[in-house]
Every structure is written in C-alpha cells, then in structure tokens.
Amino acid sequence: MRLANAVLIDRSGTRPVGSGVFTAGGLGCIRAEPAFVFEPASLTVAWSSEGSSNGQSLAVPVGRETPALFLPLPTRQVAGAATCAVEGPNLALALHLSVGETRSVSELLLAHWVRQVEDDYRTTYSEVYRLPFEEMLRSARSRLDTAGARLAYITGSVGKTSTKELLGYMLRAEPSYHTTDSWNYPHEHCAQIALNASWARIFVAELALGDHLWRIGNLLPPDVFVFTHVGRVHTKLFPTVTQIAATKAAAAAQLPDRGTAVINLDVPAVGAALDWVWRGRVRLPRVVGFSTRADSGARLVHDYNGHTGDITIHDTALRRRLTVPRELATITNPAHLAAAYGAFEALLGRPPEVEDVAGYAGVPRRLEETRVGSKILINDAWNANPLSLAALLSRLHEMRTSGARVCAFLGEMADLGEQQRQVHEQAVRDVPECVDTAVFVGRTYVDLVQPTDGQLVFESPESLLNSPLFETIIATHDALAVKGSYVTRMLGVAERVAAVAANTDRPEVAAPVPAT
C-alpha cells in the first residue's frame, strides 16, 4: 500500500506537504491518495510534535475504491514541527510539516470544515465526469495552459505503471502530481487536473489502450510522451502489433514542436508508429531514444549488471553515466529507469542524479521480490501478458543459473483474442528451461500441458490451493514466483505461497515433486 500526492489544504490554499508552514489548531487537513490497496484495511494516523506524541490519533478505513483520505490537522498545540505518522498493512509513512502560529479550534468545527473539503472534492469529480468527452479534454488543456503546468503521458504494452511510479517518485521534490495505482482513464486525468492545477506544475499520467487516444492526442496533447514498449497485448481489441502501436502513438499526434518523445528503440514498431502519426508535419518534436544497444543511435543506453544488480544509464549526449546500486532502489527493469530518466530531463531541464532515485521501493505485485525465511518470493500477480511473462522468466533463469531451485506458478493470460491459444502454447514451450518446476493454472493451460515431474497443471487457483502437493512444492524450492492477474485470482495464490513459505524451509535433500 502507498499514500501518494499528499497535499496540505487550509485557508491559505492547497500545497504539497512540506512546502511552507501551517497553522496549528487552525482549520486544515492533509489530503492523500491511497494506491495499490489490494484488500480493505484500517490505517492508524497519529500526530506528534518534536518527537513527543500530542495524544491525538484516529483509525481511518481504506479500500480499493477509496479515492482520497482527508486527515484533519491536530487541534492541540504543537511547536516548531509536526509529524503525521500513517501506519497500515505494508505501510509506514511519516509526513513532516512546519508549524507557524498556534490557534485554538474545536474538534467539531474542524470536522465540519474537513467534510466541506471532501464535499468540494467529490463535487469537482462529478462536474468533470458529467462534461461531454471533448469538452472535458479541452477544459483540462485550458487549465494546464492557464497554470503553466506540463503534462507527461506514459504508454506502452508493458511498463506503464512501473515507469510512471518511478518518474513520480523522482519528481517528489517538485510541485508534481502523478496518477495513482493503475488508473489510466481520461476522465480520471481530467478530474485530477481540475483538482490540482492550483498547485501542481507537472502532471504525470499513464494511458490505457483505446480509440479515445486519437481525441486525446488532438485535444489534450502532452508536453512529454513516453512509449515504453509494444507487443501482443490486448489483441482482442486490436489484432496486430502495428495497430496497437499506432493507436497508442495517436496520443502524441499533436505533441508540440517544443515537446519531447521518449521512446524504446529496441522495438521498431514504436518509432514506426510515431513516424506514421507525425506524417505531414513540418516541424517534429525532439525524440530521445533508449536502448540496450550502444550501436542503436539511442541517446540513453541502459545496462544491467547481473552480478551486482546495479543499473547504469549511459547518456551519450551529455557523456555521463547514472549508476543506481541495487541496494538503493528496487527497479525491476533497466528500461523503466531509462524511460524515466528521459522524461525527467525533458520536464526539468536537467538529468537525474542518484539521489533522485535512491529509496524507490518498486511497484507492489509487479516483480515484487522479497525474502521469507530461507526462500525468495516474487509476487507478479497483478497483471499478465506475454511481455511481462518474458521479463519474469528472464529473472527466474538468472536465479536458476546461480544455483537456486526455482518454481513458477503461472496463471493464464487474458484479452488475447484469436491469439489466446498460440500465446499460451509459446509460454508452455518457454517456461521449462527457466525453472525447475512449472505450475500452470487455468482452463487454457489444462488443454495444453501434459503433467510431468517438473510440470503440473490445475484448472483453477482453488484446485491448486486445495491440492496436497501445494505445500510440498513450496518446501522443495528456494525461489517461488507467482505470475497472473487479479482477474484470474492469482493474488490469492501469492498470498498463500507467502504464508506457507513463512512456516516452511527447504529440506537438506529436496524431495521430487510428484506428477499429477
């Protein structure tokens, strides 16, 4: 769980937490957006001043559909500085504020004021959502222009959320707003622009695939456009990679001449799609390419050290390198850092430093790697497609090569249309060489997989969890990965694997996994 885009709201207006001072005991609150909430929870919020508690705390319920939290400022006296500590499942956050003058306000009056702030928030949302689609886009663009704010879009078949979250983190010292979680619809973007244009000067949003991208590209074009990758994802909607790439690139059709496109040069369809949507333009935006290959002509060449886990970005234009050690940040794909590097430089006019990246904790449920007892767990159970599966298999092959005994629980992939069977057949061929044991889950796999000593298949997550083999599989492997999506209920498998692994250690001599 995360809390994102924390702002202080009081009679002086709205501003980022930590920017300026507030009046202790006055009318005000902190607004923050919960992200990556996978199940309902309760947060504990407590205020303290200069290291000592002022005795005020409250419990705040939160769920996946909670758009924002509104945390009242303390009504009791604080001095010098105040800290708002928020704790919950996998969350421990401290928000630090400077205190100006101290006043006295009743808790009843403060509660009434905060409710009014919440009502204004919901009213703005509703007003934006009720607008005709094109009018909504034009209104958002007008707000950005009036505020002098810049807009960055992140799109691609994979890597959108990871790149957006990393870029949002790198911009944390700026007056910037980034869409939370995986929310990627234009109504959400326009509502957040309406709510935050008074203080934010940078907006970062990810874009979902759809025909609406043509209208977005013309009526709400970005200043920076990041295209991470394109491949056979959502082929139920758009049958070919060329169609997918062209539709995504449409969001950059009117990218200004002064704008920047940051694109993956390792995927030719990305550049070809932008060439197509820009056909006929006399002046083109700046293009910053990133690649794994030094001979690609890319400005940014990314490199991964498999031994240390360090990631290095070589900026050929500035003749500089950015190396991020594995212990400083959790970045699961070097391409995400390269894309975020290019966008950061385009937005701020300077390249990022290690300090901008240090402390980044990655995206929950996306190649999320943790250690439980003697075992390594990889939770990649939020989204599944051929490209993200390939990224997971690359990591598992690396672990197996280093001597770990590896098992992967693999849920079926959705939204592949006519390519559904073909893509899963390829997965069945690719997976065995990367793992010691492959556990396939879902009806599509049942028709394709022949159980063997190293290859099992179950019709559903429930049948896997009820199998007597489940705990044996966990006990006999060093590394356990769960791949799938929330639609196929593989999150429940990931949680159960973690629970069993916490109470299970691998025997000295691993027992073979029996076939079903």
C-alpha positions as CSV (number, residue, x, y, z in Angstrom):
1,M,0.0,0.0,0.0
2,R,1.1,3.6,-0.7
3,L,-0.1,7.1,0.0
4,A,0.6,9.4,-2.9
5,N,0.2,13.1,-3.7
6,A,0.0,14.3,-0.1
7,V,-1.1,17.9,0.0
8,L,-1.9,20.3,2.8
9,I,-5.3,22.1,2.5
10,D,-6.1,25.1,4.7
11,R,-7.4,28.6,4.3
12,S,-4.2,29.6,2.5
13,G,-5.0,27.1,-0.3
14,T,-3.5,23.8,-1.4
15,R,0.2,23.0,-1.5
16,P,2.4,19.9,-1.2
17,V,3.1,18.7,2.3
18,G,6.4,20.1,3.5
19,S,6.0,23.2,1.3
20,G,5.5,26.2,3.6
21,V,4.0,26.3,7.1
22,F,0.6,25.6,8.6
23,T,-1.3,27.0,11.5
24,A,-1.5,24.5,14.4
25,G,-5.0,24.3,15.8
26,G,-6.4,26.0,12.7
27,L,-8.8,24.7,10.1
28,G,-7.0,22.4,7.7
29,C,-6.3,18.8,6.6
30,I,-3.9,16.6,4.7
31,R,-5.3,15.0,1.5
32,A,-3.5,11.9,0.3
33,E,-4.5,9.2,-2.2
34,P,-4.2,5.5,-1.4
35,A,-2.6,3.4,-4.0
36,F,-2.1,-0.4,-4.5
37,V,-4.8,-1.2,-1.9
38,F,-5.4,-4.9,-2.6
39,E,-7.9,-5.5,0.2
40,P,-9.8,-3.4,2.8
41,A,-7.7,-2.2,5.7
42,S,-7.6,0.3,8.6
43,L,-4.9,2.9,8.9
44,T,-3.7,4.4,12.1
45,V,-3.0,8.2,12.0
46,A,-1.1,9.8,14.9
47,W,0.3,13.3,15.3
48,S,3.5,14.2,17.2
49,S,5.5,17.3,17.8
50,E,9.3,17.4,18.2
51,G,9.5,13.7,19.0
52,S,6.6,13.5,21.5
53,S,3.0,12.5,20.9
54,N,0.3,15.0,21.4
55,G,-2.2,12.3,22.2
56,Q,-4.2,12.6,19.0
57,S,-4.7,9.6,16.8
58,L,-7.5,8.1,14.7
59,A,-8.3,5.0,12.7
60,V,-9.1,5.5,9.0
61,P,-10.7,2.8,6.9
62,V,-9.4,2.4,3.3
63,G,-10.3,0.2,0.4
64,R,-9.5,-0.2,-3.3
65,E,-12.3,2.3,-4.2
66,T,-11.2,5.0,-1.7
67,P,-10.2,7.9,-3.9
68,A,-8.6,10.0,-1.2
69,L,-8.1,10.3,2.5
70,F,-8.7,13.6,4.4
71,L,-6.7,13.7,7.6
72,P,-7.6,16.6,10.0
73,L,-4.7,18.8,11.3
74,P,-4.2,18.5,15.1
75,T,-6.4,20.6,17.3
76,R,-4.0,20.6,20.2
77,Q,-0.9,22.7,20.5
78,V,2.3,21.7,18.6
79,A,5.5,23.6,18.4
80,G,8.2,24.0,15.8
81,A,7.4,21.0,13.7
82,A,4.8,18.3,13.5
83,T,4.8,14.8,12.1
84,C,1.8,12.9,10.9
85,A,2.5,9.2,11.1
86,V,0.4,6.9,9.0
87,E,0.6,3.1,9.5
88,G,-1.2,0.2,8.0
89,P,-0.6,-3.1,6.1
90,N,2.9,-2.7,4.4
91,L,2.7,1.0,5.1
92,A,4.7,3.2,7.5
93,L,4.7,6.8,6.3
94,A,5.8,10.0,8.1
95,L,4.6,13.4,6.8
96,H,6.6,16.3,8.2
97,L,5.2,19.8,8.4
98,S,6.5,23.1,9.7
99,V,4.3,24.9,12.3
100,G,3.7,28.6,12.2
101,E,1.3,30.2,14.7
102,T,-0.9,28.2,17.0
103,R,-4.6,28.8,17.3
104,S,-7.5,27.0,19.1
105,V,-10.3,25.4,17.2
106,S,-12.9,23.0,18.4
107,E,-12.8,19.4,17.0
108,L,-16.5,19.8,16.0
109,L,-15.7,22.9,13.8
110,L,-12.6,21.2,12.3
111,A,-14.6,18.0,11.5
112,H,-17.3,20.2,9.7
113,W,-14.6,22.0,7.7
114,V,-12.9,18.8,6.6
115,R,-16.3,17.4,5.5
116,Q,-16.7,20.5,3.4
117,V,-13.3,19.9,1.8
118,E,-14.4,16.3,1.0
119,D,-17.7,17.5,-0.5
120,D,-15.8,20.0,-2.7
121,Y,-13.5,17.2,-3.9
122,R,-16.5,15.0,-4.8
123,T,-18.3,17.8,-6.5
124,T,-15.4,18.6,-8.7
125,Y,-15.1,15.0,-9.7
126,S,-18.8,14.8,-10.6
127,E,-18.7,18.1,-12.6
128,V,-15.8,16.8,-14.7
129,Y,-17.3,13.4,-15.3
130,R,-20.6,15.0,-16.5
131,L,-18.9,17.0,-19.2
132,P,-19.2,15.8,-22.8
133,F,-15.9,14.0,-23.6
134,E,-14.3,16.5,-26.0
135,E,-15.4,19.5,-23.8
136,M,-13.8,17.7,-20.8
137,L,-10.5,17.3,-22.7
138,R,-10.5,21.0,-23.9
139,S,-11.2,22.2,-20.3
140,A,-8.3,20.2,-18.9
141,R,-5.9,21.5,-21.5
142,S,-7.1,25.1,-20.8
143,R,-6.5,24.6,-17.0
144,L,-2.9,23.3,-17.7
145,D,-2.2,26.3,-20.0
146,T,-3.6,28.8,-17.5
147,A,-1.5,27.3,-14.7
148,G,1.7,27.0,-16.9
149,A,1.7,23.3,-16.0
150,R,3.2,20.5,-18.1
151,L,1.7,17.1,-18.8
152,A,3.6,13.8,-19.4
153,Y,1.9,10.7,-20.7
154,I,3.3,7.2,-20.2
155,T,2.0,4.5,-22.5
156,G,3.1,1.1,-23.8
157,S,2.1,-2.6,-23.7
158,V,4.1,-3.1,-20.5
159,G,6.0,-0.9,-18.1
160,K,3.4,1.9,-17.9
161,T,2.7,1.8,-14.2
162,S,6.3,0.9,-13.2
163,T,7.7,3.8,-15.3
164,K,5.1,6.2,-14.1
165,E,5.6,5.3,-10.4
166,L,9.4,5.7,-10.8
167,L,9.1,9.0,-12.5
168,G,6.6,10.3,-9.9
169,Y,9.0,9.3,-7.2
170,M,11.9,11.0,-8.9
171,L,9.8,14.2,-9.1
172,R,8.8,14.2,-5.5
173,A,10.7,17.4,-4.7
174,E,8.8,19.2,-7.4
175,P,5.2,20.5,-7.3
176,S,4.1,17.4,-9.3
177,Y,1.1,15.1,-9.4
178,H,1.1,11.6,-10.7
179,T,-2.0,9.4,-11.2
180,T,-2.1,6.7,-8.6
181,D,-2.1,2.9,-8.9
182,S,-3.0,1.8,-12.4
183,W,-5.8,4.4,-13.0
184,N,-5.3,5.3,-16.7
185,Y,-8.6,6.7,-18.0
186,P,-9.1,10.2,-19.4
187,H,-11.9,11.1,-17.0
188,E,-9.6,10.4,-14.1
189,H,-6.8,12.5,-15.6
190,C,-9.1,15.5,-16.3
191,A,-10.6,15.3,-12.8
192,Q,-7.2,15.4,-11.2
193,I,-6.1,18.3,-13.4
194,A,-9.2,20.2,-12.2
195,L,-8.5,19.3,-8.5
196,N,-4.7,20.0,-8.5
197,A,-3.9,22.7,-11.2
198,S,-3.8,25.3,-8.4
199,W,-0.6,24.0,-7.1
200,A,0.9,21.2,-9.4
201,R,3.2,22.3,-12.2
202,I,3.8,18.8,-13.5
203,F,1.2,16.1,-14.2
204,V,2.3,12.5,-15.0
205,A,-0.4,10.1,-16.2
206,E,-0.4,6.6,-17.8
207,L,-2.7,5.9,-20.7
208,A,-4.8,2.9,-21.4
209,L,-5.3,1.5,-24.9
210,G,-8.4,2.6,-26.8
211,D,-9.8,4.5,-29.7
212,H,-10.2,7.6,-27.4
213,L,-6.4,8.2,-27.7
214,W,-6.9,9.9,-31.1
215,R,-9.1,12.5,-29.5
216,I,-6.8,12.9,-26.5
217,G,-3.8,13.4,-28.9
218,N,-5.6,16.3,-30.5
219,L,-7.5,17.9,-27.6
220,L,-5.3,17.1,-24.6
221,P,-1.8,16.6,-26.0
222,P,1.1,16.1,-23.7
223,D,4.3,18.0,-23.4
224,V,6.3,14.8,-22.8
225,F,5.3,11.4,-24.3
226,V,6.9,8.2,-23.1
227,F,6.4,5.0,-25.2
228,T,7.8,2.1,-23.2
229,H,7.1,-1.0,-25.3
230,V,4.6,-2.6,-27.7
231,G,3.7,-6.2,-28.2
232,R,1.0,-8.8,-28.4
233,V,-1.2,-7.4,-25.5
234,H,-4.9,-6.6,-25.8
235,T,-5.0,-8.3,-29.2
236,K,-8.7,-9.0,-28.5
237,L,-9.3,-5.3,-29.2
238,F,-6.5,-4.6,-31.8
239,P,-5.4,-7.8,-33.6
240,T,-1.9,-6.7,-34.7
241,V,1.1,-5.1,-33.1
242,T,1.1,-2.4,-35.8
243,Q,-2.5,-1.4,-34.9
244,I,-1.7,-1.4,-31.2
245,A,1.4,0.8,-31.7
246,A,-0.4,3.2,-34.0
247,T,-3.3,3.6,-31.6
248,K,-1.0,4.3,-28.6
249,A,1.1,6.7,-30.6
250,A,-2.0,8.7,-31.5
251,A,-1.9,10.3,-28.1
252,A,1.3,12.1,-29.3
253,A,-0.2,13.3,-32.6
254,Q,-0.1,16.9,-31.6
255,L,2.9,16.8,-29.3
256,P,4.2,20.3,-29.6
257,D,7.4,21.1,-31.5
258,R,9.0,22.0,-28.2
259,G,7.8,18.7,-26.7
260,T,9.8,15.5,-26.2
261,A,9.0,11.9,-27.1
262,V,11.0,9.3,-25.1
263,I,10.8,6.0,-27.0
264,N,12.1,2.4,-26.9
265,L,14.4,2.0,-29.9
266,D,14.7,-1.8,-29.2
267,V,11.1,-2.1,-30.5
268,P,11.0,-0.9,-34.2
269,A,7.2,-0.7,-34.2
270,V,7.4,2.2,-31.6
271,G,9.3,4.6,-33.8
272,A,7.4,3.5,-36.9
273,A,4.1,4.3,-35.2
274,L,5.2,7.8,-34.3
275,D,6.5,8.4,-37.8
276,W,3.1,7.5,-39.1
277,V,1.1,9.8,-36.7
278,W,3.5,12.6,-37.4
279,R,3.4,12.3,-41.2
280,G,2.9,15.6,-42.9
281,R,4.3,17.6,-40.0
282,V,6.9,20.2,-41.0
283,R,8.5,20.5,-37.6
284,L,8.8,17.5,-35.3
285,P,9.2,17.2,-31.5
286,R,12.5,16.2,-30.0
287,V,13.0,12.4,-29.8
288,V,15.0,10.8,-27.0
289,G,15.6,7.1,-27.6
290,F,16.6,4.4,-25.1
291,S,18.1,1.0,-25.9
292,T,20.2,-1.9,-24.7
293,R,22.5,-1.5,-27.7
294,A,25.3,1.1,-28.0
295,D,25.0,0.9,-31.8
296,S,21.3,1.7,-31.8
297,G,21.8,5.5,-32.1
298,A,19.9,5.9,-28.8
299,R,20.8,8.8,-26.6
300,L,20.2,6.6,-23.5
301,V,21.8,3.1,-23.3
302,H,20.8,1.1,-20.3
303,D,22.9,-1.7,-18.8
304,Y,22.2,-4.3,-16.1
305,N,24.9,-5.9,-14.0
306,G,23.6,-9.4,-13.4
307,H,26.2,-10.0,-10.6
308,T,25.6,-6.9,-8.5
309,G,22.1,-5.9,-9.7
310,D,23.3,-2.4,-10.4
311,I,21.6,-0.5,-13.3
312,T,23.6,2.1,-15.4
313,I,22.2,4.6,-17.8
314,H,24.8,5.9,-20.3
315,D,23.7,9.4,-21.6
316,T,25.6,9.6,-24.8
317,A,24.6,13.3,-25.4
318,L,25.9,14.6,-22.1
319,R,28.7,12.0,-21.9
320,R,27.7,11.0,-18.4
321,R,26.6,7.9,-16.5
322,L,24.0,7.3,-13.9
323,T,24.5,4.1,-11.9
324,V,21.9,3.1,-9.4
325,P,23.1,0.3,-7.0
326,R,20.5,-2.4,-6.3
327,E,20.6,-1.6,-2.5
328,L,19.5,2.0,-3.1
329,A,16.4,1.3,-5.2
330,T,14.1,-1.5,-6.3
331,I,13.9,-1.3,-10.1
332,T,12.9,-4.5,-11.8
333,N,13.7,-3.4,-15.4
334,P,16.5,-1.1,-16.6
335,A,14.3,0.2,-19.4
336,H,12.0,1.7,-16.8
337,L,14.8,3.8,-15.4
338,A,15.9,4.8,-18.9
339,A,12.4,5.9,-19.8
340,A,12.0,7.8,-16.5
341,Y,15.5,9.4,-17.0
342,G,14.5,10.8,-20.4
343,A,11.2,12.1,-19.1
344,F,12.7,13.7,-16.0
345,E,15.3,15.5,-18.1
346,A,12.6,16.7,-20.5
347,L,10.4,18.1,-17.7
348,L,13.1,19.7,-15.5
349,G,15.9,20.5,-18.0
350,R,18.5,18.5,-16.0
351,P,19.4,14.9,-15.9
352,P,18.5,12.9,-12.7
353,E,21.1,12.2,-10.0
354,V,21.4,9.1,-7.9
355,E,19.7,11.0,-5.0
356,D,16.6,11.4,-7.1
357,V,16.2,7.7,-7.5
358,A,17.5,6.5,-4.1
359,G,14.9,5.0,-1.8
360,Y,12.5,4.0,-4.6
361,A,10.7,0.8,-3.4
362,G,9.2,-0.5,-6.7
363,V,5.6,-1.3,-7.5
364,P,3.7,-3.8,-5.4
365,R,2.7,-7.1,-7.1
366,R,4.9,-6.4,-10.1
367,L,8.0,-8.4,-9.9
368,E,7.9,-7.7,-6.2
369,E,10.8,-9.6,-4.8
370,T,11.0,-10.4,-1.0
371,R,12.7,-12.9,1.2
372,V,10.5,-15.0,3.6
373,G,12.7,-17.2,5.8
374,S,15.1,-19.0,3.6
375,K,13.1,-18.5,0.4
376,I,12.9,-15.8,-2.2
377,L,9.4,-14.9,-3.3
378,I,8.5,-13.0,-6.5
379,N,4.9,-11.6,-6.5
380,D,4.0,-10.7,-10.0
381,A,0.3,-11.4,-9.7
382,W,-1.4,-8.1,-10.6
383,N,-1.1,-8.2,-14.4
384,A,-0.1,-10.9,-17.0
385,N,0.7,-10.7,-20.7
386,P,3.4,-12.2,-22.9
387,L,5.9,-9.3,-22.4
388,S,5.7,-9.2,-18.7
389,L,5.9,-13.0,-18.6
390,A,9.2,-12.8,-20.6
391,A,10.6,-10.3,-18.0
392,L,9.7,-12.7,-15.2
393,L,11.3,-15.7,-17.0
394,S,14.5,-13.7,-17.6
395,R,14.8,-13.1,-13.8
396,L,13.9,-16.8,-13.0
397,H,16.5,-18.1,-15.4
398,E,19.1,-15.8,-13.8
399,M,18.2,-17.2,-10.3
400,R,18.3,-20.8,-11.5
401,T,21.7,-20.3,-13.2
402,S,23.0,-19.0,-9.9
403,G,22.1,-22.3,-8.3
404,A,18.6,-21.7,-6.8
405,R,15.9,-24.3,-7.2
406,V,13.1,-22.4,-8.9
407,C,9.3,-22.9,-9.1
408,A,6.8,-20.7,-11.0
409,F,3.0,-20.6,-10.5
410,L,1.6,-19.3,-13.8
411,G,-1.9,-18.1,-14.3
412,E,-3.4,-17.9,-17.7
413,M,-3.4,-14.6,-19.7
414,A,-6.5,-12.7,-20.8
415,D,-7.6,-10.2,-23.6
416,L,-5.5,-12.0,-26.3
417,G,-8.4,-12.7,-28.7
418,E,-7.6,-15.1,-31.5
419,Q,-4.0,-15.4,-30.3
420,Q,-5.1,-16.8,-26.9
421,R,-4.1,-20.4,-27.7
422,Q,-0.9,-19.5,-29.7
423,V,0.5,-17.3,-26.9
424,H,-0.1,-19.9,-24.2
425,E,1.4,-22.6,-26.4
426,Q,4.6,-20.5,-26.6
427,A,4.6,-20.0,-22.8
428,V,4.4,-23.8,-22.3
429,R,7.5,-24.1,-24.5
430,D,9.5,-21.3,-23.0
431,V,8.9,-21.8,-19.3
432,P,10.5,-25.2,-18.6
433,E,14.1,-24.1,-19.4
434,C,13.8,-21.2,-16.9
435,V,12.5,-23.1,-13.9
436,D,12.8,-26.5,-12.1
437,T,9.1,-26.8,-11.7
438,A,6.3,-25.0,-13.6
439,V,2.8,-25.0,-12.2
440,F,0.3,-23.9,-14.8
441,V,-3.2,-22.6,-13.7
442,G,-6.3,-22.1,-15.8
443,R,-8.5,-23.8,-18.4
444,T,-6.3,-22.7,-21.3
445,Y,-3.3,-24.5,-19.8
446,V,-5.3,-27.6,-19.0
447,D,-5.7,-28.2,-22.7
448,L,-2.0,-27.7,-23.4
449,V,0.0,-29.1,-20.6
450,Q,1.0,-32.7,-20.1
451,P,1.9,-33.2,-16.4
452,T,5.4,-34.5,-15.7
453,D,7.8,-34.5,-12.8
454,G,8.6,-30.8,-13.4
455,Q,5.4,-29.6,-14.9
456,L,2.0,-29.6,-13.2
457,V,-1.4,-28.1,-14.3
458,F,-4.5,-27.1,-12.3
459,E,-7.9,-25.9,-13.6
460,S,-8.2,-23.1,-11.1
461,P,-6.4,-21.3,-8.3
462,E,-8.8,-23.1,-5.8
463,S,-7.8,-26.6,-7.1
464,L,-4.2,-25.7,-6.7
465,L,-4.6,-24.4,-3.2
466,N,-6.6,-27.5,-2.2
467,S,-4.0,-29.9,-3.7
468,P,-1.9,-32.0,-1.2
469,L,1.1,-31.1,-3.5
470,F,0.9,-27.4,-2.8
471,E,2.9,-27.3,0.4
472,T,5.4,-29.9,-0.9
473,I,6.1,-27.7,-3.9
474,I,6.9,-24.8,-1.7
475,A,9.0,-26.8,0.7
476,T,11.2,-28.2,-2.1
477,H,12.2,-24.9,-3.8
478,D,14.4,-21.9,-2.9
479,A,12.7,-19.4,-5.1
480,L,8.9,-19.2,-5.8
481,A,7.3,-16.9,-8.3
482,V,3.6,-16.3,-8.8
483,K,2.5,-14.8,-12.2
484,G,-1.0,-13.9,-13.2
485,S,-3.5,-11.1,-12.8
486,Y,-6.2,-10.0,-10.4
487,V,-8.8,-11.2,-12.9
488,T,-7.5,-14.8,-12.7
489,R,-7.3,-14.7,-8.9
490,M,-3.6,-15.4,-8.7
491,L,-3.2,-12.8,-6.0
492,G,-4.7,-15.3,-3.6
493,V,-2.1,-17.9,-4.7
494,A,0.7,-15.4,-4.0
495,E,-0.6,-14.6,-0.5
496,R,-1.0,-18.3,0.3
497,V,2.5,-19.1,-1.0
498,A,3.9,-16.4,1.3
499,A,2.0,-17.7,4.3
500,V,3.2,-21.3,3.7
501,A,6.8,-20.3,3.0
502,A,6.9,-18.4,6.3
503,N,6.5,-21.7,8.1
504,T,8.4,-23.9,5.7
505,D,12.1,-24.4,5.0
506,R,13.6,-26.4,2.3
507,P,14.9,-29.9,3.5
508,E,18.6,-30.6,3.1
509,V,17.7,-33.1,0.3
510,A,14.9,-31.8,-1.8
511,A,12.1,-34.3,-2.5
512,P,11.0,-34.7,-6.1
513,V,7.6,-33.1,-6.9
514,P,5.2,-35.9,-7.8
515,A,3.3,-35.7,-11.1
516,T,-0.5,-35.3,-11.1
